[in-house]
Amino acid sequence: MGELASMLTVTKGNITGVVRRLKENGLVRKVILKSDRRMQSVTISGKGRLWGRMHADYDSIISRILSAQTEKELRSLTRTLKKTRAAVEEISSELWGLDNIHG
């Protein structure tokens, strides 16, 4: 995983946590190498490949979904999302002292 960390310019500790979470979600597989038990190989699982394809298609999927909406529906959705965002920010501020969590 040191090589992967180096390629991504992150620490080994950072990549270890990322790989652990990906493994827990079934997106990668870790294999300890028989030739050197200190070495591990990380490979993308079938579920991980599917997730990657879905992520790559995300923008076009959202565009297709939104293009099916009327202007009135989009204005209503925008109002609802703005209200939801404001509520999230208010609750985040109350519970955790976080202000303007969306930048």
DABEL-V715050 format. One record per pair of residues at least 24 apart in sequence whose C-alpha atoms are under 10 Angstrom apart, sorted by the first residue. I is the first residue (numbers start at 1). GAP is how many residues later the second one is. If there is no record, write none. Layout:
i->I gap->GAP
i->I gap->GAP
//
This chain:
i->1 gap->29
i->1 gap->38
i->1 gap->39
i->1 gap->40
i->1 gap->41
i->2 gap->37
i->2 gap->38
i->4 gap->37
i->4 gap->38
i->22 gap->26
i->23 gap->25
i->27 gap->24
i->27 gap->25
//
